[in-house]
């Protein structure tokens, strides 16, 4: 009896959790779609901006020191990099702008030319987070040591905020701006909401957990009825 109750409660909680996760993913999809429709002019503090909010910033790119995000395939699966360029805003602070995907060279030593002019410009894009790996290999110290030995642009593999700050030697806003596809000085930009499993996968997991819950209940009822029948017969 106790095991049955624990099993039912456990499967119920897991099923509800998966339903909640599915709703979170739907909310992210909605935020991505609606965020691109409402552009917000940002001149002050950038903290607290919701993910996928569309914003406009004024500043200058730093063309001399740029980051190439490694292991970033194109929309068609071709190997390449995503180009992160620091933008200094009028207020003096810095934010990274993802200018899109570029193909890799024939060798690892042949890096793409990602030069951009440093005139004052208005940049429009959507707020996002840095790409995160499923599993991170190596330590931050090893990553920073490898990056420090490179010339510019530097190739980095799923860097953390502090690693980017160390590489560029300047404080950065803890967000990423996905450059709008209509903006100049960008590369392939087929942006999509990034959140791992889609809502449908979580719904499938929820069905699995609730199915196990139903199985436990049916098994308990059948066993209990058999036990009652056996007691009556004796």
Secondary structure, DSSP 8 states (H G I E B T S, - for coil): -HHHHHHHHHHHHHHHHHHHHHHHHHHHHHHHHHHTTSEEE--S--TT--TT-EEEEEEEEEEEEEEEESS---TT---EEEEEEEEEETTS-EEEEEEEEEE--SSTT-----------EEEEEEEE-----SS--S-HHHHHHHHHTS-SSEEESS--HHHHHHHHTS---SSEEEE-TTSSS--B-------SS-HHHHHHHHHHHHHHHHHHHHHHHHHHHHHHHHHHH-
